[in-house]
Amino acid sequence: MDRTLRIMTEDPLNAETDPSSLRSWITPNAKFFNRNQSPMLTEPISLVDWRLTIEGEVKEPLAFRYDELLRLPKATVANTVECSGNGRALLSTKARGNPWTVGGVGNAVWGGVWLGDLLRLAGPTEASLHVAFEGIDDPSGRATVKFIRSIPIEKALSSTLIAYEMNGDPLPPEHGFPVRGLPLGWTGASCVKWLTRITVIDKPYAGHFMDAVYRVFQEGQRPTDGTVVTSIVMKAIITQPLPNEELDGRPMTILGFAYGGELPVAAVDVSVDGGERWTPAEMIGPNERYAWRQWRYVWTPDRPGDHRLMARASDSEGNRQPMKASWNVLGYGNNGVEEHVVTVHVGR
């Protein structure tokens, strides 16, 4: 693991990417954020014994060896993955959970097989309404709760990858080797790593990681009355200059990225005066449906002193990133516009 990651917990490993490492369209595997509910596996997974099974509400239960998955038609897709709690530490009111700032996100090119292809081989039934993912990792916490998450069958059939490759290499162990579930455009909570069992069921999976957490709810409200965390929410981030950076007053390029989960980013606007005025940024780099978009804005400071930089995104349906995110108990989905203060020394 790259030791430039900001480590929040060692065991289980939870670490976020430094913003200066988020300037390229592809996030290198070694710098990709780590989010884990359980300690890392201490022994390598043996591909001799490992199988990916599909069972439950299907006509024909199946079991695939790793080499069999590699021989199936391959899919390659760019997809941004974000921790559900990314930005939690930036909320004005404290929320429970790891103190993620902006680095709980990354973009990679994933290789694998479409889950829909596997499910069609197994034959869904009329009762096939949800798909549960279970990994081979040890249950977490004192209650030994297994990390199991489910997604609707529509998402499973349409846009979910069973990924065995990350940026051209086999999945690193910390990112889910041999395979992980990857519902495109959804938060990392649904991207179960070390996947070994897929169970097709007639309703959402009932369990701790579906009913007690990864739900948006308020104080005094039961978690089950809240909404399940699914798609990544729209957000724009500035990666250059860094917060509190001192500049010399010459023209400079403000850089950043924006993403919107299942909805494409259509535009990014930039403000250099704390939100008084907004100017469109230029979109640059690749444009893939589920991947973040890079953008740039060339700025010439007009005075010395502090400047409050901001960026906000809009999606293809005209929705605009809010200036302030809605708070919830576990701090999920913070996509409020963040103020980015830099200091200009003209003539230095």
Residue pairs with C-beta under 8 A, 6 or more apart in sequence:
1 13
1 15
1 30
1 34
1 174
2 28
2 30
2 31
4 18
4 21
4 31
5 15
5 16
5 17
5 18
5 31
5 33
5 34
5 103
6 15
6 16
6 17
6 18
6 101
6 103
7 13
7 14
7 15
8 14
8 15
8 16
8 98
8 99
8 100
9 98
11 39
11 40
12 36
12 37
12 38
12 39
12 40
12 140
13 34
13 36
13 39
13 40
13 174
14 34
14 35
14 36
14 98
15 33
15 34
16 33
16 83
16 86
16 100
16 101
16 102
16 103
16 104
17 27
17 31
17 32
17 33
17 103
17 104
17 105
17 106
18 31
18 103
19 102
19 103
19 237
19 239
19 242
20 239
20 242
21 27
21 28
21 31
22 102
22 103
22 105
22 106
22 237
22 239
22 257
23 239
23 240
23 255
25 107
25 285
25 286
25 291
25 292
25 294
26 107
26 108
26 109
26 167
27 106
27 107
27 108
28 167
29 108
29 166
29 167
29 169
29 172
29 175
31 106
32 106
32 108
32 166
32 175
33 83
33 103
33 104
33 105
33 106
34 174
34 175
35 83
35 104
35 188
36 174
37 137
37 140
37 147
37 209
38 137
38 138
38 139
38 140
38 147
39 138
40 173
40 174
41 136
41 137
41 138
41 173
41 194
44 173
45 136
45 173
45 177
45 178
45 194
47 65
47 66
47 67
47 178
50 65
50 66
50 136
50 178
50 196
51 63
51 64
51 65
51 196
52 63
52 64
52 66
52 69
52 162
52 178
52 179
52 195
52 196
52 197
52 198
53 61
53 62
53 63
53 64
53 196
53 197
53 198
54 61
54 62
54 63
54 64
54 118
54 119
54 122
54 198
54 199
54 200
55 61
55 197
55 198
55 199
55 200
56 128
56 132
56 199
56 200
56 201
57 124
57 125
57 127
57 128
57 129
57 200
57 201
57 202
58 119
58 122
58 123
58 124
58 125
58 128
58 200
59 122
59 123
59 124
59 125
60 121
60 122
60 123
61 122
62 118
62 121
62 122
64 118
66 164
66 178
66 179
69 112
69 113
69 162
69 164
69 179
70 164
72 113
72 117
72 118
73 113
73 114
73 117
74 111
74 112
74 113
75 111
75 112
75 113
75 114
75 161
76 109
76 110
76 111
76 165
77 109
77 110
77 161
77 184
77 288
77 290
78 107
78 108
78 109
78 110
78 286
78 288
78 290
78 291
79 107
79 108
79 110
79 161
79 182
79 184
79 185
79 290
79 291
80 105
80 106
80 107
80 185
80 232
80 259
80 290
80 291
80 292
81 105
81 106
81 107
81 108
81 182
81 187
81 188
81 191
82 104
82 105
82 187
82 188
82 232
82 259
83 100
83 104
83 105
83 187
83 188
83 189
84 187
84 188
84 189
84 214
84 229
84 332
84 333
85 95
85 97
85 98
85 100
85 104
85 330
85 331
85 332
86 100
86 102
86 103
86 104
86 105
86 334
87 100
87 101
87 102
87 104
87 235
87 325
87 331
87 334
87 335
87 336
87 338
88 95
88 97
88 98
88 99
88 100
88 330
88 331
88 332
88 334
89 99
89 100
89 101
90 101
90 102
90 334
90 336
90 338
91 325
91 327
91 331
91 334
91 336
92 324
92 327
93 327
95 327
95 328
95 329
95 330
95 331
96 329
96 330
96 331
97 330
97 331
102 237
102 338
104 188
105 237
105 259
105 292
107 257
107 259
107 291
107 292
108 166
108 167
109 166
109 167
109 168
110 161
110 163
110 165
110 166
110 182
111 163
111 164
111 165
111 166
111 168
112 161
112 162
112 163
112 164
112 165
112 179
112 182
113 161
113 162
113 164
114 160
114 161
114 162
115 131
115 156
115 157
115 160
115 161
115 162
115 181
115 198
116 156
116 157
116 158
116 160
118 162
118 198
119 128
119 131
119 153
119 156
119 157
119 200
120 157
122 200
124 153
124 157
124 200
125 200
127 202
128 153
128 200
128 202
129 152
129 153
129 201
129 202
129 203
130 150
130 151
130 152
130 153
130 200
130 201
130 202
130 203
130 204
130 205
131 150
131 151
131 152
131 153
131 156
131 160
131 198
131 199
131 200
131 201
132 148
132 149
132 150
132 198
132 199
132 200
132 201
132 205
133 148
133 149
133 150
133 151
133 181
133 190
133 192
133 195
133 197
133 198
134 146
134 147
134 148
134 192
134 195
134 196
134 197
134 198
134 199
135 147
135 176
135 180
135 192
135 193
135 194
135 195
135 196
136 194
136 195
136 196
137 147
137 193
137 194
139 145
139 146
139 147
140 147
143 208
145 207
145 208
145 209
146 207
147 192
147 209
148 192
148 205
148 207
148 209
148 210
149 189
149 190
149 192
149 205
149 209
149 210
149 214
150 201
150 204
150 205
150 210
151 160
151 181
151 183
151 186
151 190
151 230
153 200
155 183
155 186
156 183
159 183
159 184
159 185
159 262
159 290
160 181
160 182
160 183
160 184
161 181
161 182
161 184
162 179
162 180
162 181
162 182
162 195
163 171
163 176
163 179
163 180
163 181
163 182
164 170
164 171
164 178
164 179
165 171
166 172
166 175
170 177
170 178
171 177
171 178
171 179
171 180
175 193
176 191
176 192
176 193
176 194
176 195
177 194
178 194
178 195
179 195
180 191
180 192
180 193
180 194
180 195
181 190
181 191
181 192
181 195
181 198
182 191
183 190
183 191
184 262
184 289
184 290
185 231
185 232
185 261
185 262
185 263
185 289
185 290
186 230
186 231
186 232
186 261
186 262
187 229
187 230
187 231
187 232
189 209
189 214
189 229
190 230
199 205
204 210
204 228
210 228
211 223
211 224
212 223
213 223
213 330
214 228
214 229
214 330
214 332
215 223
215 224
215 226
215 227
215 228
215 229
215 330
216 226
216 227
216 229
216 328
216 330
216 332
216 333
217 223
217 225
217 226
217 227
217 328
217 329
217 330
218 226
218 328
218 329
219 329
221 329
226 328
229 332
229 333
231 261
231 262
232 259
232 260
232 261
232 262
233 260
233 261
233 333
233 335
234 258
234 259
234 260
234 261
234 263
234 265
234 313
234 314
234 315
234 319
234 321
234 335
235 258
235 259
235 260
235 313
235 321
235 335
236 256
236 257
236 258
236 268
236 295
236 311
236 312
236 313
236 321
236 337
237 256
237 257
237 258
237 311
237 338
238 254
238 255
238 256
238 309
238 310
238 311
238 338
238 340
239 255
239 256
239 257
240 253
240 254
240 255
240 256
241 247
241 252
241 254
241 309
241 340
241 342
243 340
243 341
243 342
244 341
244 342
244 343
245 342
245 343
246 342
246 343
246 344
246 345
247 301
247 342
247 343
247 344
247 345
248 344
248 345
248 346
248 348
249 301
249 304
249 344
249 345
249 346
249 347
249 348
250 300
251 298
251 299
251 300
252 298
252 299
252 300
253 296
253 297
253 298
253 299
254 270
254 281
254 296
254 297
254 298
254 299
254 309
254 311
255 294
255 295
255 296
256 268
256 281
256 294
256 295
256 296
256 311
257 292
257 293
257 294
257 295
258 265
258 268
258 292
258 293
258 295
258 311
258 313
259 265
259 291
259 292
259 293
259 313
260 313
260 315
260 316
261 290
262 290
263 315
263 316
263 317
263 319
264 287
264 289
264 315
264 316
265 283
265 292
265 293
265 313
265 314
265 315
265 316
266 314
266 315
266 316
266 318
267 280
267 281
267 283
267 313
267 314
268 280
268 281
268 283
268 293
268 295
268 311
268 312
268 313
268 314
269 278
269 279
269 280
269 281
269 311
269 312
269 314
270 278
270 279
270 280
270 281
270 297
270 299
270 309
270 310
270 311
271 277
271 278
271 279
271 308
271 309
271 310
271 311
272 299
272 301
272 307
272 308
272 309
273 307
273 308
274 308
274 310
274 339
275 308
275 310
275 323
275 337
278 312
279 297
281 295
281 296
281 297
281 311
282 295
282 296
282 297
283 293
283 294
283 295
284 294
284 295
284 296
285 293
285 294
287 293
295 311
301 307
301 344
301 346
303 344
303 346
304 344
304 345
304 346
304 347
305 343
305 344
306 341
306 342
306 343
306 344
307 341
307 342
307 343
307 344
308 339
308 340
308 341
309 339
309 340
309 341
309 342
310 337
310 338
310 339
310 340
311 337
311 340
312 320
312 321
312 323
312 337
313 320
313 321
314 320
314 321
321 335
321 336
321 337
322 335
322 336
322 337
323 336
323 337
324 336
324 337
325 333
325 334
325 335
325 336
326 333
